[in-house]
Amino acid sequence: MAKDSVSEIDDDGLVQRLAEAKQELFNLRFQHVTGQLPASTRLGQTRKTIARINTELRAREIAAAEELAASKETK
């Protein structure tokens, strides 16, 4: 997943992608512990993807809260 594509996904899609990435990370960690993971670089990539998704979700949450506060001030 490219960095730019995270901002293009809607909220529900991001939540779904986050769940998929967390499941993938679990599976990768399991493979790593059992010695079945051929390349451990995928672990880092998946962690970074999860961080990007969490960052985008938080940024949207903050933006929504600011909009709500601004709309209350105008009333």
N, CA and C atoms as an extended XYZ file, in Angstrom:
225
Properties=species:S:1:pos:R:3:atomname:S:1:resname:S:1:resid:I:1 pbc="F F F"
N         0.843       -1.161        0.000 N   MET     1
C         0.000        0.000        0.000 CA  MET     1
C         0.896        1.234        0.000 C   MET     1
N         0.669        2.093       -0.951 N   ALA     2
C         1.460        3.316       -1.045 CA  ALA     2
C         0.998        4.321        0.000 C   ALA     2
N         1.880        5.236        0.355 N   LYS     3
C         1.551        6.238        1.366 CA  LYS     3
C         0.372        7.092        0.933 C   LYS     3
N         0.328        7.462       -0.334 N   ASP     4
C        -0.717        8.348       -0.826 CA  ASP     4
C        -2.082        7.682       -0.849 C   ASP     4
N        -2.133        6.388       -1.040 N   SER     5
C        -3.412        5.718       -1.173 CA  SER     5
C        -4.178        5.635        0.145 C   SER     5
N        -3.503        5.788        1.278 N   VAL     6
C        -4.185        5.731        2.575 CA  VAL     6
C        -5.159        6.893        2.701 C   VAL     6
N        -4.775        8.050        2.225 N   SER     7
C        -5.643        9.226        2.345 CA  SER     7
C        -6.821        9.177        1.378 C   SER     7
N        -6.760        8.315        0.397 N   GLU     8
C        -7.829        8.225       -0.597 CA  GLU     8
C        -8.932        7.243       -0.200 C   GLU     8
N        -8.709        6.438        0.824 N   ILE     9
C        -9.679        5.429        1.250 CA  ILE     9
C       -10.657        6.051        2.235 C   ILE     9
N       -11.922        5.649        2.167 N   ASP    10
C       -12.908        6.168        3.113 CA  ASP    10
C       -12.697        5.547        4.492 C   ASP    10
N       -13.410        6.077        5.485 N   ASP    11
C       -13.207        5.647        6.876 CA  ASP    11
C       -13.447        4.153        7.071 C   ASP    11
N       -14.543        3.649        6.512 N   ASP    12
C       -14.848        2.226        6.672 CA  ASP    12
C       -13.780        1.359        6.017 C   ASP    12
N       -13.296        1.791        4.878 N   GLY    13
C       -12.241        1.054        4.190 CA  GLY    13
C       -10.953        1.033        4.998 C   GLY    13
N       -10.654        2.162        5.652 N   LEU    14
C        -9.452        2.224        6.484 CA  LEU    14
C        -9.554        1.296        7.682 C   LEU    14
N       -10.714        1.275        8.306 N   VAL    15
C       -10.902        0.393        9.460 CA  VAL    15
C       -10.768       -1.064        9.030 C   VAL    15
N       -11.324       -1.386        7.875 N   GLN    16
C       -11.223       -2.753        7.361 CA  GLN    16
C        -9.769       -3.090        7.019 C   GLN    16
N        -9.077       -2.159        6.381 N   ARG    17
C        -7.681       -2.383        6.024 CA  ARG    17
C        -6.807       -2.516        7.274 C   ARG    17
N        -7.138       -1.764        8.317 N   LEU    18
C        -6.411       -1.868        9.581 CA  LEU    18
C        -6.566       -3.261       10.183 C   LEU    18
N        -7.783       -3.767       10.174 N   ALA    19
C        -8.026       -5.111       10.707 CA  ALA    19
C        -7.255       -6.157        9.905 C   ALA    19
N        -7.241       -6.000        8.579 N   GLU    20
C        -6.508       -6.947        7.731 CA  GLU    20
C        -5.007       -6.887        8.003 C   GLU    20
N        -4.488       -5.670        8.163 N   ALA    21
C        -3.059       -5.511        8.410 CA  ALA    21
C        -2.674       -6.090        9.766 C   ALA    21
N        -3.516       -5.902       10.773 N   LYS    22
C        -3.230       -6.472       12.091 CA  LYS    22
C        -3.252       -7.994       12.042 C   LYS    22
N        -4.175       -8.559       11.282 N   GLN    23
C        -4.226      -10.012       11.125 CA  GLN    23
C        -2.979      -10.508       10.395 C   GLN    23
N        -2.578       -9.774        9.367 N   GLU    24
C        -1.373      -10.140        8.626 CA  GLU    24
C        -0.141      -10.078        9.533 C   GLU    24
N        -0.058       -9.051       10.375 N   LEU    25
C         1.069       -8.926       11.294 CA  LEU    25
C         1.099      -10.095       12.271 C   LEU    25
N        -0.067      -10.483       12.771 N   PHE    26
C        -0.141      -11.640       13.665 CA  PHE    26
C         0.399      -12.882       12.964 C   PHE    26
N        -0.046      -13.101       11.730 N   ASN    27
C         0.399      -14.282       10.981 CA  ASN    27
C         1.902      -14.238       10.715 C   ASN    27
N         2.412      -13.055       10.380 N   LEU    28
C         3.845      -12.922       10.124 CA  LEU    28
C         4.655      -13.188       11.388 C   LEU    28
N         4.184      -12.677       12.522 N   ARG    29
C         4.892      -12.931       13.785 CA  ARG    29
C         4.889      -14.419       14.120 C   ARG    29
N         3.779      -15.064       13.868 N   PHE    30
C         3.677      -16.505       14.123 CA  PHE    30
C         4.670      -17.262       13.234 C   PHE    30
N         4.726      -16.895       11.959 N   GLN    31
C         5.663      -17.539       11.042 CA  GLN    31
C         7.101      -17.274       11.469 C   GLN    31
N         7.367      -16.063       11.947 N   HIS    32
C         8.716      -15.708       12.370 CA  HIS    32
C         9.165      -16.559       13.563 C   HIS    32
N         8.277      -16.732       14.523 N   VAL    33
C         8.608      -17.508       15.719 CA  VAL    33
C         8.834      -18.975       15.381 C   VAL    33
N         8.050      -19.492       14.454 N   THR    34
C         8.181      -20.907       14.096 CA  THR    34
C         9.272      -21.152       13.056 C   THR    34
N         9.915      -20.076       12.592 N   GLY    35
C        11.002      -20.235       11.640 CA  GLY    35
C        10.557      -20.436       10.211 C   GLY    35
N         9.324      -20.105        9.900 N   GLN    36
C         8.790      -20.309        8.558 CA  GLN    36
C         8.753      -19.030        7.728 C   GLN    36
N         9.195      -17.916        8.283 N   LEU    37
C         9.150      -16.639        7.574 CA  LEU    37
C        10.428      -16.478        6.759 C   LEU    37
N        10.307      -16.446        5.422 N   PRO    38
C        11.508      -16.357        4.594 CA  PRO    38
C        12.193      -14.989        4.649 C   PRO    38
N        11.406      -13.903        4.749 N   ALA    39
C        11.985      -12.557        4.768 CA  ALA    39
C        11.347      -11.751        5.892 C   ALA    39
N        12.126      -11.377        6.875 N   SER    40
C        11.576      -10.666        8.021 CA  SER    40
C        11.303       -9.193        7.729 C   SER    40
N        11.682       -8.700        6.571 N   THR    41
C        11.416       -7.299        6.225 CA  THR    41
C         9.922       -7.024        6.113 C   THR    41
N         9.153       -8.045        5.818 N   ARG    42
C         7.697       -7.881        5.696 CA  ARG    42
C         7.090       -7.471        7.039 C   ARG    42
N         7.686       -7.888        8.143 N   LEU    43
C         7.202       -7.490        9.468 CA  LEU    43
C         7.247       -5.971        9.623 C   LEU    43
N         8.366       -5.378        9.289 N   GLY    44
C         8.519       -3.931        9.402 CA  GLY    44
C         7.590       -3.176        8.476 C   GLY    44
N         7.417       -3.685        7.263 N   GLN    45
C         6.524       -3.044        6.305 CA  GLN    45
C         5.089       -3.044        6.807 C   GLN    45
N         4.687       -4.158        7.387 N   THR    46
C         3.318       -4.272        7.892 CA  THR    46
C         3.110       -3.363        9.094 C   THR    46
N         4.094       -3.281        9.982 N   ARG    47
C         3.985       -2.364       11.125 CA  ARG    47
C         3.865       -0.923       10.657 C   ARG    47
N         4.621       -0.550        9.651 N   LYS    48
C         4.557        0.814        9.121 CA  LYS    48
C         3.209        1.090        8.464 C   LYS    48
N         2.659        0.101        7.788 N   THR    49
C         1.339        0.262        7.183 CA  THR    49
C         0.291        0.501        8.260 C   THR    49
N         0.368       -0.266        9.350 N   ILE    50
C        -0.564       -0.086       10.466 CA  ILE    50
C        -0.413        1.312       11.051 C   ILE    50
N         0.811        1.772       11.198 N   ALA    51
C         1.054        3.118       11.738 CA  ALA    51
C         0.484        4.191       10.810 C   ALA    51
N         0.653        4.023        9.512 N   ARG    52
C         0.101        4.997        8.556 CA  ARG    52
C        -1.417        5.057        8.636 C   ARG    52
N        -2.043        3.905        8.732 N   ILE    53
C        -3.504        3.863        8.809 CA  ILE    53
C        -3.973        4.504       10.104 C   ILE    53
N        -3.328        4.176       11.220 N   ASN    54
C        -3.702        4.785       12.504 CA  ASN    54
C        -3.519        6.293       12.482 C   ASN    54
N        -2.455        6.761       11.846 N   THR    55
C        -2.192        8.198       11.749 CA  THR    55
C        -3.289        8.883       10.948 C   THR    55
N        -3.672        8.295        9.835 N   GLU    56
C        -4.725        8.885        9.004 CA  GLU    56
C        -6.068        8.887        9.732 C   GLU    56
N        -6.383        7.809       10.418 N   LEU    57
C        -7.640        7.761       11.177 CA  LEU    57
C        -7.657        8.825       12.270 C   LEU    57
N        -6.546        9.007       12.953 N   ARG    58
C        -6.470       10.016       14.014 CA  ARG    58
C        -6.577       11.433       13.445 C   ARG    58
N        -5.941       11.667       12.309 N   ALA    59
C        -6.021       12.981       11.668 CA  ALA    59
C        -7.464       13.293       11.279 C   ALA    59
N        -8.172       12.305       10.785 N   ARG    60
C        -9.582       12.509       10.427 CA  ARG    60
C       -10.438       12.748       11.664 C   ARG    60
N       -10.122       12.051       12.745 N   GLU    61
C       -10.849       12.235       14.002 CA  GLU    61
C       -10.656       13.656       14.529 C   GLU    61
N        -9.441       14.141       14.464 N   ILE    62
C        -9.146       15.498       14.929 CA  ILE    62
C        -9.849       16.523       14.048 C   ILE    62
N        -9.817       16.320       12.738 N   ALA    63
C       -10.482       17.245       11.811 CA  ALA    63
C       -11.982       17.285       12.068 C   ALA    63
N       -12.580       16.143       12.329 N   ALA    64
C       -14.019       16.096       12.598 CA  ALA    64
C       -14.348       16.816       13.901 C   ALA    64
N       -13.506       16.657       14.911 N   ALA    65
C       -13.725       17.325       16.195 CA  ALA    65
C       -13.588       18.837       16.044 C   ALA    65
N       -12.633       19.277       15.251 N   GLU    66
C       -12.452       20.711       15.018 CA  GLU    66
C       -13.637       21.302       14.270 C   GLU    66
N       -14.157       20.565       13.285 N   GLU    67
C       -15.334       21.028       12.556 CA  GLU    67
C       -16.535       21.145       13.482 C   GLU    67
N       -16.689       20.174       14.354 N   LEU    68
C       -17.800       20.200       15.304 CA  LEU    68
C       -17.680       21.385       16.251 C   LEU    68
N       -16.473       21.634       16.732 N   ALA    69
C       -16.250       22.769       17.635 CA  ALA    69
C       -16.492       24.091       16.915 C   ALA    69
N       -16.075       24.180       15.670 N   ALA    70
C       -16.286       25.404       14.902 CA  ALA    70
C       -17.766       25.635       14.631 C   ALA    70
N       -18.503       24.564       14.378 N   SER    71
C       -19.929       24.725       14.114 CA  SER    71
C       -20.687       25.117       15.381 C   SER    71
N       -20.222       24.678       16.535 N   LYS    72
C       -20.856       25.063       17.799 CA  LYS    72
C       -20.578       26.525       18.138 C   LYS    72
N       -19.390       27.017       17.751 N   GLU    73
C       -19.037       28.396       18.020 CA  GLU    73
C       -19.878       29.369       17.204 C   GLU    73
N       -20.261       28.976       16.009 N   THR    74
C       -21.021       29.859       15.141 CA  THR    74
C       -22.498       29.918       15.535 C   THR    74
N       -22.945       28.991       16.330 N   LYS    75
C       -24.357       28.961       16.719 CA  LYS    75
C       -24.653       29.879       17.859 C   LYS    75
